[in-house]
């Protein structure tokens, strides 16, 4: 199984697109307006991408592991230390760090309060 994309509704599509491309690189695969009239952009590479949709109203993603719903997005990376430095350069504080079998992990929040995990195996 492979996840082809994740769809995230964001407060500021330009800021979120900049955040994810600054962090991961990649390219804009598509940018336009959905059939519901919302701005959208797809960022990634030929195999996988993030689909960002402009929210109708500002808000924050709930961070509640006790409730049913989405908890975080996890991305496998080859060099966790590189991303730790990159996040510091971007001014993004870490939520936490874990080092256990089978890999090391960093946790932080994107501009909309969505928890992101980076893992190196």
N, C-alpha and C positions, 0 to 999 in steps of 0.2 A: 504494500500500500504506500502511496505517496500523496501528500497534500499538494495540490496544484496551486491553490491560492487561499488566502484568508481575506475576508471582507470586513473592513473596519469603518464605522461611521465616526467622523472627526469634527471638531469645532471649526478648524481653520485648515482647509485642504492644502493650501500652499505651504503653511508652516509644517504640517505633518509630512508632506511630500519631501520638503527640505530636510526634516529630521531624519527620515528613513534613508534617503539617498546619502546624506552626510555620514550616517552611521555605517550603512552596508554597501554603499556604492550602487551599482545597478543603473538602470535607465528607465525612462518613462516609456512604457510599452504602448500605452494608449491614454488619451486625455479627451474628455468630452462631457456630454450631458446625457444622463440616463433617460429612459422612456418616462420616468416620473418627474423629470425636470431638474434633477439634482446633478451638481457638478461631481465628476468622478475622475480618478486617475489610477492607472495600474503601474506599479513600480516593481522592477525586478529584472530577471533575465529570461532566457528562452524556456526555462524549465519550471520556474515558480515565481510568484509575485504576490505583492500586497495590493489589494483593491481598496482604495480609500474613497469614501463617499462623504460629501458635505452634509453635516447635520442641519436639520431645520431649526433647531433650538440648541443653544449652548448647554453643556452639561459635563459631568464627569462619569467615567466608568466606575461602577461599584466594585470595591475590593472586599469581597465577602466569601471566604472559602467555606462558610457554614451554610450558605444558601445555594440552591440549585442554579447553575448557570456557568458562564464562561469564567475561567480563572486567569489564564495567561497564555501568551504565545511563546513557544520555545524555538530557538534557532540554534542549530549546531554550527560551531565556528572552529576553524583550525588553530587559532592562536588567541586564547582568551586574554592574555596579557596585552596584546595589541588593542583589543576592544576595551579593556579597562582604561588604558591610556586615552583612547579615542573618546570614551564617555567623559573622562575628566576634562579633556580639551573642549568638549561641547558644553561643559558645565552641568552635566547630568549626574545627580547624586545616586549612589548605589543604595538599594533597599537592603541588600544582603549578599553574602557570598557563602558558598558551601563547597567543600572538598570531600567527596566520598565516592566509593565505587559506584558506578563505573566512570565517573568523570567529575570535573570541576565546573561550578556554575556561578554566574552573576545574575542578580535580579535588579531591575530598575523600572521606572515608569516612563511611558512616552508622554508627550505633551497633553494628552487627554486622560491621563490616569490609568491607561491600560498597562498592566504588568507585563514586562518582557523578561524572558529568561534566555541567557546565552550559555551554552554548554560546550565544553571541549572534552572529547573522549580520548 
